[in-house]
Amino acid sequence: MKKQGSLVLYKNRPARVLSLGEKLEIVGQDGKTRKVRGKDVELLHPGPFENFSELKNPEGDVKTAWELLAGEKSKLSELAELIYDAYTPATAWATWELVDDGLYFSGIPQEILVHTVEEVEAEKNKRQEKVDKKNAWGEFIERLRNRQLIEEDFSKMGEIEAVAYGKSQTSKIMTEIGMQITREKAHELLLKTNVWNIQHNSWPRFFDLHEEPQRHPVPALPDEERLDLTHLPAFAIDDEGATDPDDALSIDGETLWVHIADAGALIAPDSELDLEARGIGANLYLPEKVTTMLPQEVTLRLGLGLQEISPALSFGLKIDEAGEITDLQIKPSLVKVSRLTYAQANNRLLEEPLASMWQVAQRFQKRRLAAGAVNIDLPEVKIRVKDNEVEIRPIEEVPSRQLVMEAMVMTGEAAARFADENVIQIPFITQPPSDEILPTSTWAEKFVCLRSMKRSEIRTSPGPHFGLGLQAYTRVTSPLRRYTDLVVHQQLRAFLLGKEQQTYEQALERMAMADTVSGNVRQCERQSNRHWTMVYLHNHPDWREKAIVVDQRGHRGRILIPSLGADAEVHLEKTYELNTEIEIEVSKLRFAELEMFFKVVG
């Protein structure tokens, strides 16, 4: 029974009862008095208990008492008598501390469970495991501070990888070692501890593009009427090593045929394959690998020139002497395609039928340029990783590349006009004009002009595209590689075959979902290309190259590096005329920040 001067347990701490009443008045070790309900305290000893200084640890035989009672039940008073040969406030509190410790005993003052030998052994093992774990953690942290991890430590670095991949903003480990929790700091730590090496490209995982997409079965090509164009020599002209040829060219008299892989024939809107492509948005081209928007089987069946006879959606265009499109026919077709690299096509550009195609392309280009099209041919490169070796090759700007580009642009214009005239609900691509018309005759002028151009926009009706010099345009020539092009194909085919089209809102909703993902695809490609460029520079410490000064503000300069297809900031000790060629070398590479620093030499 509780009474004045009793020792009680309140919130697992000792307290002394000062007075009784509707509520008990107690005082704790901290000297504070409180009024509490009777059920909020447990009686440890009836008293008299006068001072907390009495609660000194007495000597007793805990182990013998435990062995005698193992597996049984007891009370606090009985257990205190057995351990300490007396039941006093001091022994009552000491006994409760043993119960609270939980090794040999557990329960409440009125009913204490005495643990069995097996239970005590299990608890000891558990505690030792905890101690070992704490010691191992401390040793790991010490090794991490010294940047001297051992192999077994690598598995503990997952939470830091999550920060480096942009998937987490918290890290117990980084907090423990006093490091700021940022993506860059995490990346840097992983490099310094050799968990990652400089070749590790973190960007696919950062953009959630690292996993191979789930692939669905590919249906059979529908049995439908197709225009037989196999008698016309057709050429798919691509970069060396391209694996997804989705366009080809042929010519028949005055008609230039642009053949596009007929993806819409296999992939219906909202089908499993359509949803799969929508979730990826576009092919992901990385130096180390390619992840395709559609299953490889689709490309094998529809890629132009991959089979002896290929199905296509063919655009027959007539271009007059002024470069205007005067006639268009769009037909599901069959074509027989030969594959050429740009270099091979360039060598045959003066031979028929490529010569006639080139003349058509030049007329069309001339019209676009006269209408204000912006032609900015800044240096580009192709980056590939082969057997862990980085290759950077310049993309040569040859007429055959211009031929293909002009053919694709004229097809985009023709498709946009056709859709507008026939009220086909497709997305039209427009681009607002720049705030001022800038010259593009020098490298510096081209650089400034490119920076001044505004983003293209998707509209429900055709409108001017400033950069292309066209009044109507849509993207339609890469349905195997770009989801927006696939949507246009599906809408065009529905019209041509007399089937129900999706509304503009439905098509736009699908495209908007894909556009979010494809934006990540483009960013991932840019970041990955920069990453592998830095790996290349790291692996070539003697690298020196020419660069062109395209901007300078005080000592801060912006240079164009043709051999890398990149631009960068550089510290310039003196003032240079724009377009001056200088020689540079690498001064620093910061992989975590994706920053390259160069200095002028000579």
Secondary structure, 3 states (H helix, E strand, C coil): CCCCCCEEEECCEEEEEEECCCCEEEEECCCCEEEECHHHEEEEECCCCCCHHHCCCCCCCHHHHHHHHCCCEECHHHHHHHHHCCCCHHHHHHHHHHHHHCCCEEEECCEEEECCHHHHHHHHHHHHHHHHHHHHHHHHHHHHHCCCCCHHHHHHHHHHHHHHCCCCCCCHHHHHCCCCCCHHHHHHHHHHCCCCCCCCCCHHHHCCCCCCCCCCCCCCCCCCCCEECCCCCEEEEECCCCCCCCEEEEEECCEEEEEEECHHHHCCCCCHHHHHHHHHCECEECCCCEECCCCHHHHHHHCCCCCCCEEEEEEEEEECCCCCEEEEEEEEEEECEEEEEHHHHHHCCCCCCHHHHHHHHHHHHHHHHHCCCCCCCCCCEEEEEECCEEEEEECCCCHHHHHHHHHHHHHHHHHHHHHHHCCCCCCEEEECCCCCCCCCCCHHHHHHHHHHCCCCEEECCCCCECCCCECCCCCCCCCCCEHHHHHHHHHHHHHHCCCCCCCHHHHHHHHHHHHHHHHHHHHHHHHHHHHHHHHHHHHCCCCEEEEEEEEEECCEEEEEECCCCEEEEEECCCCCCCCCEEEEEEEEEECCCCEEEEEEEC
